[in-house]
Amino acid sequence: MHVDPMSREGLERLRTVLAERIGVPVEHGPDPGRVEPLRRQVFHAVTGIDAYLTAVEAGSPAVVSLRAQAVDLWQVLLRLAAEPLEAADATPATRVPPPAPVPRIEQDGGSTCLRSETVRVGGALVCSFSGDMTLDSGPVAARALATALEHRPDLLAVDMARVELLTSTGLNVMLTARGRAVDTGIPLVLVAPSRVTVRVLELTGTTALFPSCATTEDAVRYPRPSAPRT
């Protein structure tokens, strides 16, 4: 589907296409299934882009601060419009839940588009993300990773199997966490990264910075550094 660059006309076309596929975007809904969260996601994306376009039309200085978020939201709408609904609902086959029971360190559902949970598995911590790592949800991801590193685990495993969208903001959060992990000698390993995550790492040339394991069990057995951590 051809869509014009971000504009009122392009936004209306995307909104029409998505309304035909998943129904009219809504902010809240009773359906706990997959379609209702998609509608809410579309609602928030359309609202954010509309605010940006309004600022552009008014010549507001707020355009500068709103542009990055609007670009992220525009990519969300393009992805949802291009992918079959079944693909958007797919869960990677490599997903393997962590061993249970395990102590929960932190759980954060403060973002409508990203949830995080951190649990301890032996001397390692496993931080799992589900949803979209974007400008809006960046603080959720950053807080979860920073808190995990503050516990000084032997290893930090980041489960990316359920990450459906990874923008530049999400990647920068991951790079910042990796830098902190390197500084303290804590190995940081990805667990079953989703196709979206793998693609972003490939396009940005950062794949080599993030060792990857297929399962949580493999990740917690990843070799630890022999030198003492600083």
Secondary structure, DSSP 8 states (H G I E B T S, - for coil): ----SSSHHHHHHHHHHHHHHH-S--S--S--SSHHHHHHHHHHHHHHHHHHHHHHHHT-TTHHHHHHHHHHHHHHHHHHHHS-HHHHT---TT-----SS--EEEEE--SSSEEEEEEEETTEEEEEEEEEESTTTHHHHHHHHHHHHHT--SEEEEEEEEEEEE-HHHHHHHHHHHHHHHHHT--EEEES--HHHHHHHHHHT-GGGS-EESSHHHHHTS---SS---
